Amino acid sequence: MLKQFGANIRQESNVVITAFDLDGKVIDRVEFHNKVPTVALAMMRDALKGAITDCQIKRLAIGDGNTAPADGDVALENEILRKQITSSSEPSGTSYKTIVYVNPDEAVGAIEEIGWFAGASAGDDADSGILVSRVLYSRTKTAVESLQIERTDTFTEVV
């Protein structure tokens, strides 16, 4: 008799974006979930089978496109800024957090989308790397505010 197991791995991704004024005072904070597109799931599959060895999240991109995130996304609609991950940590045994700081003089104007890019090809060029997550975030950013963008992935087993 074949015994069936009902365990599944679940990934939960949460984003926190905090806006600060020039004195470091919090002026806005939002929290939400994000879309993990099919290309990111395929990257995880390929890592498990040994087809790729670099799945590290390396860059965050900001854009001004506002089409809803979808399973088939592979890039942002229109990148206006790309930054290297500022810092990362493991806040728990099964969580991984990336943080990017956007300076007051960066991405000034309309922000509508944010994406995280991973893999060996994730560099400074627009659309490089594997899109592991995309969110809509609507803000008209000024030169007198900065943003801290955090993304936390938590992996759990659901039985």
Long-range contacts (C-beta under 8 A, 24 or more apart in sequence): 6-159, 7-157, 7-158, 7-159, 8-157, 8-158, 9-155, 9-156, 9-157, 9-158, 10-155, 10-156, 10-157, 10-158, 11-36, 11-153, 11-154, 11-155, 12-153, 12-154, 12-156, 13-133, 13-151, 13-152, 13-153, 13-154, 14-151, 14-152, 14-154, 15-114, 15-133, 15-135, 15-137, 15-149, 15-150, 15-151, 16-149, 16-150, 16-152, 17-114, 17-137, 17-147, 17-148, 17-149, 17-150, 18-147, 18-148, 18-150, 19-139, 19-141, 19-145, 19-146, 19-147, 20-145, 20-146, 20-147, 20-148, 21-144, 21-145, 22-104, 22-144, 22-145, 22-146, 27-145, 28-139, 30-137, 32-135, 34-69, 34-133, 34-134, 34-135, 34-151, 35-69, 35-70, 35-71, 35-73, 35-133, 35-134, 35-135, 36-132, 36-133, 37-69, 37-70, 37-71, 37-72, 37-73, 37-74, 37-131, 37-132, 37-133, 37-134, 38-71, 38-72, 39-73, 39-74, 39-130, 39-131, 40-118, 40-130, 40-131, 40-132, 40-133, 43-118, 43-119, 43-130, 43-132, 52-119, 52-120, 54-118, 54-119, 54-120, 55-118, 55-119, 55-130, 56-118, 56-119, 56-122, 57-85, 57-88, 57-98, 57-116, 57-117, 57-118, 57-122, 57-132, 57-151, 58-84, 58-85, 58-117, 58-118, 58-119, 58-122, 58-123, 58-129, 59-83, 59-84, 59-85, 59-116, 59-117, 59-122, 59-123, 59-124, 59-128, 59-129, 60-85, 60-98, 60-100, 60-114, 60-115, 60-116, 60-117, 60-149, 61-114, 61-115, 61-116, 61-117, 61-126, 62-102, 62-107, 62-111, 62-113, 62-114, 63-111, 63-112, 63-113, 63-114, 63-115, 64-109, 64-110, 64-111, 64-112, 64-113, 65-112, 65-113, 66-112, 66-113, 66-136, 66-138, 68-136, 69-113, 69-134, 69-135, 69-136, 73-115, 73-131, 73-134, 74-127, 74-131, 75-115, 75-126, 75-127, 75-131, 76-113, 76-114, 76-115, 76-126, 76-127, 76-131, 76-134, 77-113, 79-126, 79-127, 80-107, 80-109, 80-111, 81-106, 81-107, 82-117, 82-124, 82-125, 82-126, 84-124, 91-152, 92-154, 94-154, 94-155, 94-156, 95-152, 95-153, 95-154, 95-155, 96-152, 96-153, 97-150, 97-151, 97-152, 97-153, 98-150, 98-151, 99-148, 99-149, 99-150, 100-148, 100-149, 101-146, 101-147, 101-148, 101-149, 102-141, 102-146, 102-147, 102-148, 102-149, 103-146, 104-142, 104-143, 104-144, 104-145, 104-146, 105-143, 107-141, 107-147, 108-141, 108-142, 108-143, 109-140, 109-141, 110-138, 110-139, 110-140, 111-137, 111-138, 111-139, 111-140, 111-141, 112-136, 112-137, 112-138, 113-137, 114-149, 116-151
